[in-house]
Amino acid sequence: MISLSPTQRIFLAIEPVDMRKHFDGLWALASEKLHEDPFGGAWFVFTNKNRDRLKILCWDGSGVWVLAKRLEKGRFSWPQAAGTKLDLESTALTMLLAGIDLKDGCKRHGISDK
């Protein structure tokens, strides 16, 4: 079972990834590109080049979860940062999934029309 707690470790991959990747491919990205141990219980958030799809990889202690979301319109407002990953708090992930721009805290029409 998974649940998002306020203390959940969350790593957002800055660079877009091929959304055809699933369990093994996303696991490899978390390990090799983000340099984190997926067995550690963190959540790993990935998007595609168009920022209209998102996947979350997480380990719950007994197995691996891959959660996916595809927007019908708009784009996710993806943060930019130096490096390969950004540490997020659970509230920031909730805002991102709700279509709120993390830079200015404003809700975008649909998600984001950019």
N, C-alpha and C positions, 0 to 999 in steps of 0.2 A: 504494500500500500504506500502511496506517496501523499505527502501534504507539504505545503509551503509554509515554513515557520519563519518568524522574524530573524532567526539566526542562521538561516540556510545560506550556505556558501554558493554563489552563483557566478559563473564565468561566462562572459559574452564574447564570442569570437568576432573580432573586428572585421576580418576579411570575409567576403561571401564564399559559400561552399556550394558544391553540386548537390542539389536536393535529392538526387537519386541515391545518395549515401544513406545507409540505414544503420542498424546496430553496429556491425563491425567497422564500417567506414567512419562513422562518427566517433566511435571509441578510439580508433587510430588517430583521428584528428585531435581529440582531447589529450591523448598521451603524447603524441609526437610533435604536434604543432603548438599546442597550448602548454605543453610541459607540465601537465597535471595528472594525478592518478584518479581515473574514474571510479575506482573502488573506494575512494575516500568519502563518497557521499555527496559531493558537490553536483550541482546542476550545470550543464553546458548548453548554451543557447547559440544556435546557428541560424543564419538567413541566407537567401540566395542573392544573386546579383541584382535582380529587380526589387528586392526587399518586399515581395508580396507573399513569401512563404517563410515559415519559421519552424525549426525543430528544436526540441529540448531533449537531451540525453541525461538520464540519471540512473543511479544504482540504488536500490532500496534495501540492500542487505541480502536479498534472496534472488534477485534477477535484475535485468536491465529494462528500463522503460525508454521508449522513444515517443514523445508527444509531438504532434504536428498540427500546424494551422496554416490554412491557405485563405488569403483575403479575396473576397469577391470584387472589391474595388479598393483603390488606394494602396498605400505602402506603409510599412513600419518606419517610424522615424528612428533610424539606426544611429547610435552614438559613434563619434569618431574619436580615436585616441592613438597615441604612439604605441607601438608594440603589437602583439598578436591578440591580446585579450584585455578585457576590462572587468574589474570586479564590480558586481552589482549587489545592492541590497534587495531584499524581497519586495519592498515597496516600489523600487525602481522597475523591477520586472513586471509587477502588476500594472504599473503605469504604462510601460511599453506595450504590453498586451492589450491594454484598453485604448490605445491610440493617442496617448498623451506624449508630447514631445518632451524628452528629458532635459533639453536645454532651457526651455522657457516655461514649462509646466502647462502649456496650452493644449487643449483638445483639438485635434485636427478633424476636418470634415471627413466623415467615413472613418478612415484611419489617418492617412496623410495623402494629400493630393499631389505631393511632389513627385 
